[in-house]
Every structure is written in C-alpha cells, then in structure tokens.
Amino acid sequence: MQKLTVNEKEEGQRLDKYLKRKLPEAPMSFFYKMLRKKNITLNGKKADGREAVQAGDLVTLFLADETIEKFRGETASSPERGEQIRALIAASDRIRGVTVLYEDENVLICTKPFGVLSQKAGPEDLSMNEWLAGYLLKKSPDRAALLDSFREFRPSVCNRLDRNTMGLIVCAVSLPGSRTMTELIRTRKLRKFYQMVVEGRLTGSGTIRGWLTKDPVSNTVRFSDRKSPEAVYAETDWKSLSTNGSRSLIEAELLTGRSHQLRVQFAYMGHPITGDPKYGTAQASEKNRTDRRRPAGSGKPFRGQLLCSCRLEFPPMEGAFGPLSEKVITCSLPPVFDRAMQA
C-alpha cells in the first residue's frame, strides 16, 4: 500500500491523469479497474477517475509494492541521469537565437528562431521542447531531481508556430502553468498578434472570414468563403502598417488559431506572405528568386515566410498568475523585414 498527497502544483487535474503521471507504465484500463474495485481510493472513498484532485487530497494505492514499482518505471541510475542531462543541455545549446522575455515558476515566454520546430516531427528532430528542457536543467541546482520530475510533468510549449515562423512562444514549466495557458489559448483570452510582409499594395484594415480544409498528404490548407464538410472556421482581423507599393507590412490578430491560417488567408486575398514557399503566387516566387540572386553584400535571401508572432496580451489574472495580469509582451521584428520593405 502507498499513500500519495496531492500538492498545489498537481491540483486541478483529473484523477486518472494524476495516476498516469505517478505510474506512467500502467495502462489506463488498469487504473479504471482498480478504481472500480476500490483498490485505489480518493480521500478514502470510491472514485471513477474523472474527479479533479485538489491540494491536500489523499490518494491511496492498495497495491503490492512490486506492482507500484513495476508501473512507476525504472529510475535511471546516476550515470544514466548524467548522460541524459548532458544530452538535453547539448541539444538546447544547438538551438541558438532564443531570447527569454518572461519567466516564473509556472510559465516561460521566449522567442522561437526561424527554422526551429515548436515540437518534434520525428524522433531525431530538435525542437523548442528540447531547448526548454536543457535551459531549465542548466539553471537547476539539482539537475538529477529535475530530470526525475520530468517523468510526471515534462515542460513543453503551449502554442505552435510553423518551423519558418518566428516570434513569441509560450512554454509551460509546471502542470498549473500548462493547464492555465492551454485554457487561455483555447478560449482566445490570450490575444496573439502577428506582423508580416505581404506581396503587393495593401492598405486599410479588415476582417478575413472563411473555412479552411487541410490536406494531410501535402500538408497544405485550402481556404473557401463557403462552408464544406471537414472544414473549420477561421477569422482574422488585420490592418496595414505601411506599404512601399510592391510590398506591405501588415499586423494581424488571430481570432481563431488554425494551421497555416494567416498564410493561406492572405494568399487567397492575392497578397501572399513574402518568402512563403507553399502559398506564394508565381509572381511572388519569381521575386524571391530575384532576391536570392542579389550580389554579395546586398543582404541575405528570404528563406521562408516573413511572418512573426510579435505581441501577446494577457487578460486579468489572479493568484500565482497575477504577475501576468494584463501584461503585454512584445518582441522586435527581425532585420529581414526592413530589408524586404526596402527592396
């Protein structure tokens, strides 16, 4: 038998998710069976796993020690821990150009550089998740204990940016941070603003509404002003900040968060984002090829879409998240944006 007391950082999650973090090798069916048989109880009472645990709750496991140890998974030895720590720190060091703009015990907000994945697409990939783990380990006075804690909660990014989209990214450092940031993003209470360079002269402001359909084979999205099966609604507010006649600098607020939303919407309007390899028009592609042929010293070519997540506006918040209440976090546009507007 073993008794577990829920702490403040663990409260609010479902009991079945709490159990899975404590015994990661156990299948969910095992927990439901043990709950039905009262071999696992919550505060001495029968539970079904859907209950939200609170700080101070007592979870009792009427299980053999051998069963608990088997489902807990093997704890790495000291040499193995050291190797894992070094690998994560080395992976983090390989991702350059990250700037941390806000950090507390629950949340970290930083910039994602161009060309870096938000999350892994394959086993060998490096992403902002690996950067985050290595960054936290480098700072920790007890790296082994922090690494062990990753078995219950792994710090990770909360909002995804395309590989070649730059700018602000929100990371959860704790379970409460993950729950709170995920809910803010889901309910659109966290306002997200982007700036981008688009092809052509675009002035004024407006709202783009329509439906997006994703093709998983080509990983592209199609925009339509008519609803169709499997399509999802997408809405964006935008305004023009400046134009040089051939290109325009645009600010947009995502009112929905869909894959490739800004890229496909502005391409549909006839103003694809400069450098976009998927949604650029033939004219835009030709201009990009011209830019790539510029002589040495005239600036670097545009290697991807000039799109940057540049501002986050938080709603009123309380408690542990009070420091983020109505906070506005911004980042500067990369120099390539100025070059594109001067070209």
C-alpha contacts under 8 A as a table, 3 or more apart, distances in Angstrom:
res1	aa1	res2	aa2	distance
1	M	60	T	7.25
1	M	61	L	5.44
1	M	62	F	4.55
1	M	63	L	5.20
1	M	64	A	6.19
1	M	65	D	6.70
2	Q	60	T	5.91
2	Q	61	L	5.12
2	Q	62	F	6.76
2	Q	63	L	7.43
2	Q	65	D	7.89
3	K	58	L	6.74
3	K	59	V	5.80
3	K	60	T	4.47
3	K	61	L	6.19
4	L	58	L	5.78
4	L	59	V	5.04
4	L	60	T	6.22
4	L	61	L	7.97
5	T	55	A	7.63
5	T	56	G	5.79
5	T	57	D	5.71
5	T	58	L	4.76
5	T	59	V	6.28
6	V	10	E	6.08
6	V	11	E	6.55
6	V	53	V	7.16
6	V	54	Q	6.55
6	V	55	A	5.00
6	V	56	G	5.30
6	V	57	D	5.34
6	V	58	L	6.55
6	V	59	V	7.61
7	N	10	E	5.38
7	N	11	E	6.45
7	N	54	Q	7.65
7	N	55	A	4.73
7	N	56	G	6.21
8	E	11	E	5.45
8	E	54	Q	7.43
8	E	55	A	4.86
8	E	56	G	7.90
9	K	55	A	7.92
9	K	174	S	7.02
9	K	175	L	6.30
9	K	176	P	5.88
10	E	13	Q	6.76
10	E	18	Y	7.60
10	E	53	V	7.78
10	E	54	Q	7.64
10	E	55	A	7.15
10	E	175	L	6.42
10	E	176	P	7.02
11	E	52	A	7.31
11	E	53	V	5.28
11	E	54	Q	4.43
11	E	55	A	5.29
11	E	176	P	7.64
12	G	52	A	5.20
12	G	53	V	5.48
12	G	54	Q	5.94
12	G	176	P	7.77
13	Q	17	K	6.61
13	Q	18	Y	6.50
13	Q	52	A	5.26
13	Q	53	V	5.96
14	R	17	K	5.30
14	R	18	Y	6.23
14	R	49	G	6.57
14	R	50	R	5.41
14	R	51	E	5.41
14	R	52	A	4.45
14	R	53	V	6.17
15	L	18	Y	4.92
15	L	19	L	6.16
15	L	49	G	4.78
15	L	50	R	5.95
15	L	51	E	5.53
15	L	52	A	5.96
15	L	53	V	5.86
16	D	19	L	5.11
16	D	20	K	6.19
16	D	28	M	7.53
16	D	31	F	6.96
16	D	32	Y	7.90
16	D	49	G	4.55
16	D	50	R	6.59
17	K	20	K	5.00
17	K	21	R	6.33
18	Y	21	R	5.28
18	Y	22	K	6.47
18	Y	53	V	8.00
19	L	22	K	5.05
19	L	23	L	6.01
19	L	24	P	7.90
19	L	31	F	7.44
20	K	23	L	5.10
20	K	24	P	4.99
20	K	25	E	7.84
20	K	26	A	7.02
20	K	28	M	7.25
21	R	24	P	5.33
21	R	151	R	7.09
21	R	152	E	4.57
21	R	153	F	7.18
22	K	72	R	6.53
22	K	152	E	6.25
23	L	26	A	5.77
23	L	68	I	7.20
23	L	71	F	5.03
23	L	72	R	4.29
23	L	73	G	7.31
24	P	27	P	7.96
24	P	71	F	6.30
24	P	72	R	5.85
24	P	73	G	6.94
24	P	151	R	7.69
24	P	152	E	7.82
25	E	70	K	7.46
25	E	71	F	4.48
25	E	72	R	6.02
25	E	73	G	5.97
26	A	30	F	6.48
26	A	31	F	7.62
26	A	71	F	5.02
26	A	72	R	7.70
27	P	30	F	5.43
27	P	31	F	7.15
28	M	31	F	5.29
28	M	32	Y	6.53
29	S	32	Y	5.22
29	S	33	K	6.17
30	F	33	K	5.20
30	F	34	M	6.17
31	F	34	M	5.13
31	F	35	L	6.02
31	F	40	I	7.80
31	F	49	G	7.94
32	Y	35	L	5.06
32	Y	36	R	6.15
32	Y	48	D	6.81
32	Y	49	G	6.94
33	K	36	R	5.18
33	K	37	K	6.31
34	M	37	K	5.11
34	M	38	K	6.00
34	M	39	N	4.86
34	M	40	I	5.60
35	L	38	K	4.95
35	L	39	N	5.96
35	L	40	I	5.02
35	L	41	T	6.58
35	L	46	K	6.72
35	L	47	A	6.02
35	L	48	D	5.94
35	L	49	G	7.25
36	R	39	N	7.67
36	R	46	K	7.39
36	R	47	A	7.50
36	R	48	D	6.83
37	K	40	I	7.66
38	K	41	T	5.75
38	K	45	K	7.87
38	K	46	K	5.70
38	K	47	A	7.80
39	N	61	L	6.23
39	N	62	F	4.86
39	N	63	L	6.80
40	I	46	K	7.65
40	I	47	A	7.98
40	I	59	V	7.08
40	I	60	T	5.62
40	I	61	L	4.76
40	I	62	F	5.97
41	T	44	G	5.42
41	T	45	K	5.34
41	T	46	K	5.28
41	T	47	A	6.17
41	T	59	V	5.77
41	T	60	T	5.34
41	T	61	L	6.93
42	L	45	K	5.32
42	L	46	K	6.47
42	L	47	A	6.16
42	L	57	D	7.08
42	L	58	L	5.89
42	L	59	V	4.76
42	L	60	T	6.60
43	N	57	D	6.05
43	N	58	L	4.86
43	N	59	V	6.17
43	N	60	T	7.63
44	G	58	L	7.58
44	G	59	V	7.75
44	G	60	T	7.36
47	A	50	R	7.77
47	A	51	E	7.23
48	D	51	E	7.18
53	V	57	D	6.49
54	Q	57	D	5.61
63	L	67	T	6.46
63	L	68	I	6.65
64	A	67	T	5.21
64	A	68	I	6.44
65	D	68	I	5.09
65	D	69	E	6.14
66	E	69	E	5.18
66	E	70	K	6.07
67	T	70	K	5.10
67	T	71	F	6.25
68	I	71	F	5.38
68	I	72	R	5.94
69	E	72	R	5.01
69	E	73	G	6.50
69	E	74	E	7.68
70	K	73	G	5.65
70	K	74	E	7.51
75	T	148	D	7.69
76	A	79	P	7.98
76	A	80	E	5.60
76	A	81	R	5.79
77	S	80	E	5.15
77	S	81	R	6.05
78	S	81	R	5.02
78	S	82	G	6.14
78	S	144	A	7.93
79	P	82	G	5.05
79	P	83	E	6.26
80	E	83	E	5.10
80	E	84	Q	6.20
81	R	84	Q	5.12
81	R	85	I	6.06
81	R	144	A	6.36
81	R	147	L	7.50
82	G	85	I	5.13
82	G	86	R	6.14
82	G	144	A	7.55
83	E	86	R	5.19
83	E	87	A	6.13
84	Q	87	A	5.10
84	Q	88	L	6.23
85	I	88	L	5.27
85	I	89	I	6.18
85	I	134	G	7.52
85	I	137	L	7.14
85	I	143	R	7.37
85	I	144	A	7.76
85	I	147	L	7.26
86	R	89	I	5.18
86	R	90	A	5.99
87	A	90	A	5.11
87	A	91	A	6.11
88	L	91	A	5.06
88	L	92	S	6.13
88	L	130	E	6.39
88	L	131	W	7.65
88	L	133	A	6.55
88	L	134	G	4.81
89	I	92	S	4.99
89	I	93	D	6.16
89	I	131	W	7.72
89	I	133	A	7.60
89	I	134	G	4.11
89	I	135	Y	6.83
89	I	137	L	7.03
89	I	138	K	6.73
90	A	93	D	5.08
90	A	94	R	6.42
90	A	134	G	7.38
91	A	94	R	5.25
91	A	95	I	7.03
91	A	126	L	6.98
91	A	130	E	6.40
91	A	131	W	6.59
91	A	134	G	7.01
92	S	95	I	5.54
92	S	130	E	5.89
92	S	131	W	3.93
92	S	132	L	7.09
92	S	133	A	7.47
92	S	134	G	4.96
92	S	135	Y	6.43
93	D	96	R	6.67
93	D	131	W	7.35
93	D	134	G	7.74
95	I	98	V	7.38
95	I	116	V	7.66
95	I	131	W	6.62
96	R	113	P	7.55
97	G	111	T	7.99
97	G	112	K	7.72
97	G	113	P	5.88
98	V	110	C	6.58
98	V	111	T	5.36
98	V	112	K	5.92
98	V	113	P	6.24
99	T	110	C	5.38
99	T	111	T	5.34
99	T	112	K	7.97
100	V	103	E	7.30
100	V	108	L	7.33
100	V	109	I	6.09
100	V	110	C	4.20
100	V	111	T	6.68
101	L	108	L	7.81
101	L	109	I	5.72
101	L	110	C	5.32
101	L	111	T	7.71
101	L	329	I	7.57
102	Y	107	V	7.78
102	Y	108	L	5.62
102	Y	109	I	5.08
102	Y	110	C	6.94
103	E	106	N	7.81
103	E	107	V	5.80
103	E	108	L	4.32
103	E	109	I	6.41
104	D	107	V	5.54
104	D	108	L	6.45
105	E	173	V	6.55
105	E	174	S	7.02
106	N	172	A	6.09
106	N	173	V	4.83
106	N	174	S	4.85
106	N	175	L	7.63
106	N	176	P	6.72
106	N	177	G	4.56
106	N	178	S	7.81
107	V	170	V	7.29
107	V	171	C	5.83
107	V	172	A	4.86
107	V	173	V	5.27
107	V	174	S	7.22
107	V	177	G	5.62
107	V	178	S	7.95
108	L	170	V	6.21
108	L	171	C	5.05
108	L	172	A	6.39
108	L	173	V	6.67
109	I	168	L	6.83
109	I	169	I	5.81
109	I	170	V	4.70
109	I	171	C	5.95
110	C	167	G	7.89
110	C	168	L	5.66
110	C	169	I	5.62
110	C	170	V	6.81
110	C	171	C	7.92
111	T	166	M	7.21
111	T	167	G	4.80
111	T	168	L	4.51
111	T	169	I	5.89
111	T	331	C	7.55
112	K	116	V	6.89
112	K	118	S	7.77
112	K	128	M	7.34
112	K	166	M	5.51
112	K	167	G	5.21
112	K	168	L	6.23
112	K	169	I	6.35
113	P	116	V	5.98
113	P	165	T	7.87
113	P	166	M	5.34
113	P	167	G	6.81
114	F	163	R	6.68
114	F	164	N	4.94
114	F	165	T	6.00
114	F	166	M	5.10
115	G	163	R	5.01
115	G	164	N	4.75
115	G	165	T	7.56
116	V	126	L	7.62
116	V	127	S	6.09
116	V	128	M	7.13
116	V	163	R	5.16
116	V	164	N	6.99
117	L	120	K	6.45
117	L	121	A	7.82
117	L	126	L	7.00
117	L	127	S	4.67
117	L	128	M	6.37
117	L	161	L	7.64
117	L	162	D	6.90
117	L	163	R	4.68
118	S	127	S	5.35
118	S	128	M	5.04
118	S	129	N	6.94
118	S	157	V	6.98
118	S	160	R	5.52
118	S	161	L	6.05
118	S	162	D	7.19
118	S	163	R	6.88
119	Q	126	L	7.90
119	Q	127	S	5.12
119	Q	128	M	6.30
119	Q	129	N	6.17
119	Q	157	V	7.59
119	Q	160	R	7.50
120	K	123	P	7.00
120	K	125	D	5.46
120	K	126	L	6.32
120	K	127	S	5.54
120	K	129	N	7.93
121	A	125	D	6.51
122	G	125	D	5.42
126	L	129	N	7.90
126	L	130	E	6.26
126	L	131	W	7.91
127	S	130	E	5.47
127	S	131	W	6.56
128	M	131	W	4.82
128	M	132	L	6.02
128	M	156	S	7.87
128	M	157	V	7.07
129	N	132	L	5.09
129	N	133	A	6.31
129	N	155	P	7.30
129	N	156	S	5.20
129	N	157	V	6.26
130	E	133	A	5.21
130	E	134	G	6.19
131	W	134	G	5.29
131	W	135	Y	5.98
132	L	135	Y	5.05
132	L	136	L	6.17
132	L	155	P	7.10
132	L	156	S	7.03
132	L	171	C	7.93
133	A	136	L	5.35
133	A	137	L	6.18
133	A	155	P	6.70
134	G	137	L	5.06
134	G	138	K	6.11
135	Y	138	K	5.27
135	Y	139	K	6.59
136	L	139	K	5.29
136	L	140	S	6.19
137	L	140	S	5.14
137	L	143	R	5.51
137	L	146	L	7.00
137	L	147	L	7.50
138	K	143	R	7.60
140	S	143	R	5.43
140	S	146	L	7.29
142	D	145	A	5.58
142	D	146	L	6.41
143	R	146	L	5.09
143	R	147	L	6.08
144	A	147	L	5.14
144	A	148	D	6.27
145	A	148	D	5.10
145	A	149	S	6.27
146	L	149	S	5.02
146	L	150	F	6.61
147	L	150	F	5.27
147	L	151	R	7.58
148	D	151	R	5.78
148	D	152	E	7.98
149	S	152	E	5.61
149	S	153	F	6.41
149	S	154	R	7.67
150	F	153	F	4.91
150	F	154	R	4.50
150	F	155	P	7.33
151	R	154	R	6.66
153	F	174	S	7.06
153	F	175	L	6.50
154	R	173	V	7.87
155	P	171	C	7.16
155	P	172	A	5.52
155	P	173	V	4.74
155	P	174	S	6.47
156	S	171	C	5.53
156	S	172	A	5.55
156	S	173	V	7.00
157	V	160	R	7.17
157	V	169	I	7.04
157	V	170	V	5.81
157	V	171	C	4.09
157	V	172	A	6.13
158	C	169	I	7.56
158	C	170	V	5.52
158	C	171	C	5.43
158	C	172	A	6.50
158	C	178	S	7.01
158	C	181	M	6.80
158	C	182	T	6.23
159	N	169	I	6.24
159	N	170	V	6.07
159	N	171	C	7.78
159	N	185	I	7.71
160	R	169	I	7.34
161	L	164	N	7.96
161	L	165	T	5.87
161	L	166	M	7.37
161	L	169	I	7.58
162	D	165	T	5.09
162	D	260	H	7.78
163	R	166	M	7.94
164	N	304	G	5.76
164	N	305	Q	6.47
165	T	304	G	7.94
165	T	305	Q	6.74
165	T	306	L	7.23
165	T	307	L	5.41
165	T	308	C	5.83
165	T	309	S	7.56
166	M	307	L	6.46
166	M	308	C	4.68
166	M	309	S	6.23
167	G	308	C	5.00
167	G	309	S	4.38
167	G	310	C	5.73
167	G	331	C	6.94
168	L	308	C	7.91
168	L	309	S	5.33
168	L	310	C	6.13
168	L	311	R	7.16
168	L	312	L	7.70
168	L	330	T	7.67
168	L	331	C	7.05
169	I	309	S	7.94
170	V	181	M	7.82
171	C	178	S	7.76
172	A	175	L	7.21
172	A	177	G	5.03
172	A	178	S	4.74
172	A	181	M	7.33
173	V	177	G	6.27
173	V	178	S	7.25
174	S	177	G	5.00
174	S	178	S	6.22
175	L	178	S	5.00
175	L	179	R	6.25
176	P	179	R	5.15
176	P	180	T	6.01
177	G	180	T	5.24
177	G	181	M	5.95
178	S	181	M	5.42
178	S	182	T	5.87
179	R	182	T	5.29
179	R	183	E	6.16
180	T	183	E	5.23
180	T	184	L	6.25
181	M	184	L	5.03
181	M	185	I	6.18
182	T	185	I	5.21
182	T	186	R	6.02
183	E	186	R	4.96
183	E	187	T	6.05
184	L	187	T	5.40
184	L	188	R	5.91
184	L	189	K	5.04
184	L	190	L	5.30
185	I	188	R	5.02
185	I	189	K	6.44
185	I	190	L	5.62
186	R	189	K	7.86
187	T	190	L	7.83
188	R	191	R	6.29
188	R	255	L	7.03
188	R	256	T	7.49
189	K	314	F	7.08
189	K	315	P	6.15
190	L	312	L	6.85
190	L	313	E	5.91
190	L	314	F	5.08
190	L	315	P	6.43
191	R	253	E	7.31
191	R	254	L	7.59
191	R	312	L	5.72
191	R	313	E	5.06
191	R	314	F	6.62
192	K	253	E	5.84
192	K	254	L	6.11
192	K	309	S	7.33
192	K	311	R	6.08
192	K	312	L	4.97
192	K	313	E	6.75
193	F	251	E	6.93
193	F	252	A	5.63
193	F	253	E	4.48
193	F	254	L	6.63
193	F	309	S	6.09
193	F	310	C	6.02
193	F	311	R	5.07
193	F	312	L	6.44
194	Y	251	E	5.61
194	Y	252	A	5.21
194	Y	253	E	6.33
194	Y	254	L	7.98
194	Y	307	L	6.97
194	Y	308	C	5.47
194	Y	309	S	4.38
194	Y	310	C	5.30
194	Y	311	R	6.81
195	Q	249	L	7.02
195	Q	250	I	5.50
195	Q	251	E	4.36
195	Q	252	A	6.28
195	Q	307	L	6.02
195	Q	308	C	5.43
195	Q	309	S	6.62
195	Q	310	C	6.48
196	M	249	L	5.78
196	M	250	I	5.34
196	M	251	E	6.57
196	M	273	I	6.71
196	M	306	L	5.53
196	M	307	L	4.43
196	M	308	C	6.27
196	M	337	F	7.90
197	V	247	R	6.67
197	V	248	S	5.59
197	V	249	L	4.64
197	V	250	I	6.25
197	V	273	I	5.78
197	V	274	T	5.71
197	V	306	L	5.73
197	V	307	L	6.95
197	V	337	F	6.82
197	V	340	A	7.39
197	V	341	M	7.47
198	V	247	R	5.66
198	V	248	S	5.37
198	V	249	L	6.52
198	V	250	I	7.23
198	V	266	F	7.76
198	V	271	H	5.49
198	V	272	P	5.44
198	V	273	I	4.16
198	V	274	T	5.10
198	V	306	L	7.99
199	E	246	S	6.30
199	E	247	R	4.61
199	E	248	S	6.51
199	E	271	H	4.98
199	E	272	P	5.70
199	E	273	I	6.22
199	E	274	T	5.79
199	E	284	A	6.67
200	G	245	G	6.45
200	G	246	S	4.46
200	G	247	R	4.60
200	G	248	S	6.43
200	G	271	H	5.99
201	R	243	T	6.10
201	R	244	N	7.25
201	R	245	G	4.89
201	R	246	S	5.52
201	R	247	R	5.67
201	R	248	S	5.80
202	L	240	S	6.58
202	L	243	T	6.92
202	L	247	R	7.74
202	L	248	S	5.90
202	L	271	H	7.69
203	T	239	K	7.42
203	T	240	S	5.13
203	T	241	L	7.87
203	T	242	S	7.51
203	T	243	T	7.32
203	T	248	S	7.82
204	G	239	K	5.89
204	G	240	S	5.54
205	S	237	D	7.74
205	S	238	W	5.49
205	S	239	K	3.94
205	S	240	S	6.06
206	G	237	D	5.95
206	G	238	W	5.50
206	G	239	K	6.45
207	T	235	E	7.00
207	T	236	T	5.52
207	T	237	D	4.40
207	T	238	W	6.12
208	I	234	A	7.92
208	I	235	E	5.56
208	I	236	T	5.16
208	I	237	D	6.51
208	I	238	W	7.91
208	I	265	Q	7.15
209	R	225	D	7.10
209	R	233	Y	7.53
209	R	234	A	5.86
209	R	235	E	4.56
209	R	236	T	6.71
210	G	223	F	6.81
210	G	224	S	5.72
210	G	225	D	4.51
210	G	226	R	6.63
210	G	227	K	7.49
210	G	233	Y	5.85
210	G	234	A	5.56
210	G	235	E	6.70
211	W	223	F	5.74
211	W	224	S	5.29
211	W	225	D	6.12
211	W	226	R	6.54
211	W	227	K	5.85
211	W	228	S	7.70
211	W	231	A	5.58
211	W	232	V	5.25
211	W	233	Y	4.50
211	W	234	A	5.70
212	L	221	V	6.26
212	L	222	R	5.52
212	L	223	F	4.71
212	L	224	S	6.49
212	L	231	A	5.18
212	L	232	V	5.29
212	L	233	Y	6.41
212	L	234	A	6.72
212	L	261	Q	7.82
213	T	221	V	5.50
213	T	222	R	5.18
213	T	223	F	6.65
213	T	230	E	6.57
213	T	231	A	4.64
213	T	232	V	6.65
214	K	219	N	6.92
214	K	220	T	5.88
214	K	221	V	4.31
214	K	222	R	6.34
214	K	231	A	7.77
215	D	218	S	5.76
215	D	219	N	5.54
215	D	220	T	5.48
215	D	221	V	6.09
215	D	222	R	7.89
216	P	219	N	4.77
216	P	220	T	7.07
220	T	260	H	7.79
220	T	278	K	7.48
221	V	259	S	7.60
221	V	260	H	6.79
221	V	264	V	6.72
222	R	264	V	6.95
223	F	264	V	6.47
223	F	265	Q	6.60
223	F	268	Y	6.91
224	S	227	K	7.25
227	K	231	A	6.48
227	K	233	Y	7.99
228	S	231	A	5.47
233	Y	256	T	7.76
234	A	255	L	7.55
234	A	256	T	5.53
234	A	257	G	7.35
234	A	258	R	6.71
234	A	261	Q	7.06
235	E	254	L	6.78
235	E	255	L	5.40
235	E	256	T	5.62
236	T	252	A	6.61
236	T	253	E	5.83
236	T	254	L	4.96
236	T	255	L	5.39
236	T	256	T	7.08
236	T	262	L	7.69
237	D	252	A	5.55
237	D	253	E	5.24
237	D	254	L	6.75
237	D	255	L	7.13
238	W	250	I	6.88
238	W	251	E	5.63
238	W	252	A	4.15
238	W	253	E	6.34
239	K	250	I	5.84
239	K	251	E	5.51
239	K	252	A	6.51
240	S	243	T	7.65
240	S	248	S	7.02
240	S	249	L	6.11
240	S	250	I	4.56
240	S	251	E	6.37
241	L	248	S	7.52
241	L	249	L	5.46
241	L	250	I	5.52
241	L	251	E	6.77
242	S	248	S	5.71
242	S	249	L	5.27
242	S	250	I	7.33
243	T	246	S	7.29
243	T	247	R	5.75
243	T	248	S	4.07
243	T	249	L	6.15
243	T	341	M	7.61
244	N	247	R	5.70
244	N	248	S	6.43
244	N	341	M	6.65
244	N	342	Q	7.64
245	G	248	S	7.26
247	R	340	A	7.84
247	R	341	M	6.28
248	S	341	M	7.14
249	L	341	M	7.53
254	L	257	G	6.14
257	G	261	Q	7.07
258	R	261	Q	5.13
260	H	263	R	5.29
260	H	264	V	6.09
261	Q	264	V	5.64
261	Q	265	Q	6.04
262	L	265	Q	5.18
262	L	266	F	6.08
263	R	266	F	5.75
263	R	267	A	6.28
263	R	272	P	6.76
263	R	273	I	6.31
263	R	276	D	7.67
263	R	279	Y	6.63
264	V	267	A	5.06
264	V	268	Y	6.07
264	V	272	P	7.63
264	V	279	Y	6.26
265	Q	268	Y	5.10
265	Q	269	M	6.43
266	F	269	M	4.92
266	F	270	G	6.46
266	F	271	H	5.21
266	F	272	P	5.20
266	F	273	I	6.89
267	A	270	G	5.09
267	A	271	H	5.14
267	A	272	P	3.92
267	A	273	I	7.03
267	A	279	Y	6.01
267	A	280	G	6.60
267	A	281	T	7.53
268	Y	271	H	7.29
268	Y	272	P	7.55
269	M	272	P	7.67
272	P	276	D	7.19
272	P	279	Y	6.43
272	P	280	G	5.17
272	P	281	T	6.77
272	P	284	A	7.51
273	I	276	D	5.63
273	I	279	Y	7.79
273	I	280	G	6.76
273	I	305	Q	5.90
273	I	306	L	6.39
273	I	307	L	7.32
274	T	280	G	7.26
274	T	284	A	6.88
274	T	288	N	7.75
274	T	302	F	7.89
274	T	304	G	7.83
274	T	305	Q	5.62
274	T	306	L	5.73
275	G	280	G	7.19
275	G	284	A	7.55
275	G	285	S	7.39
275	G	288	N	6.23
275	G	302	F	5.53
275	G	303	R	6.35
275	G	304	G	4.73
275	G	305	Q	4.35
275	G	306	L	6.23
276	D	279	Y	5.83
276	D	280	G	5.31
276	D	304	G	5.36
276	D	305	Q	4.08
276	D	306	L	7.41
277	P	280	G	6.00
277	P	285	S	7.59
277	P	304	G	6.50
277	P	305	Q	7.19
280	G	283	Q	7.92
280	G	284	A	5.67
280	G	285	S	6.10
281	T	284	A	5.07
281	T	285	S	6.09
282	A	285	S	5.02
282	A	286	E	6.14
283	Q	286	E	5.12
283	Q	287	K	6.29
284	A	287	K	5.07
284	A	288	N	6.22
285	S	288	N	5.03
285	S	289	R	6.29
286	E	289	R	5.04
286	E	290	T	6.27
287	K	290	T	4.94
287	K	291	D	6.16
288	N	291	D	4.91
288	N	292	R	6.19
288	N	301	P	7.64
288	N	302	F	6.76
289	R	292	R	5.03
289	R	293	R	6.53
290	T	293	R	5.19
290	T	294	R	6.78
291	D	294	R	5.39
291	D	301	P	5.72
291	D	302	F	7.20
292	R	300	K	7.56
292	R	301	P	4.76
292	R	302	F	7.16
294	R	298	S	6.21
294	R	299	G	7.45
294	R	301	P	7.75
295	P	298	S	5.81
296	A	299	G	7.13
299	G	339	R	7.53
300	K	336	V	7.89
302	F	305	Q	7.54
302	F	306	L	7.75
302	F	336	V	7.65
306	L	336	V	7.89
306	L	337	F	6.76
308	C	333	L	6.92
310	C	330	T	5.47
310	C	331	C	5.22
310	C	332	S	6.87
310	C	333	L	7.15
311	R	328	V	7.00
311	R	329	I	5.65
311	R	330	T	4.40
311	R	331	C	6.68
312	L	328	V	5.67
312	L	329	I	5.21
312	L	330	T	6.52
313	E	326	E	6.55
313	E	327	K	5.99
313	E	328	V	4.57
313	E	329	I	6.63
314	F	317	M	8.00
314	F	324	L	6.55
314	F	325	S	6.10
314	F	326	E	4.76
314	F	327	K	5.33
314	F	328	V	6.41
315	P	325	S	5.88
315	P	326	E	4.83
315	P	327	K	7.58
316	P	322	G	7.85
316	P	324	L	7.91
316	P	325	S	4.48
316	P	326	E	5.08
317	M	321	F	5.88
317	M	322	G	5.15
317	M	323	P	7.98
317	M	324	L	6.72
317	M	325	S	4.47
317	M	326	E	7.31
318	E	321	F	5.50
318	E	322	G	4.31
318	E	325	S	6.96
319	G	322	G	5.24
320	A	323	P	7.53
321	F	324	L	5.59
321	F	325	S	6.86
322	G	325	S	5.07
323	P	327	K	7.69
324	L	327	K	5.15
333	L	337	F	6.67
334	P	337	F	5.96
334	P	338	D	7.89
335	P	338	D	5.47
335	P	339	R	6.61
336	V	339	R	4.95
336	V	340	A	6.10
337	F	340	A	5.15
337	F	341	M	6.38
338	D	341	M	5.18
338	D	342	Q	6.21
339	R	342	Q	5.12
339	R	343	A	6.07
340	A	343	A	5.25
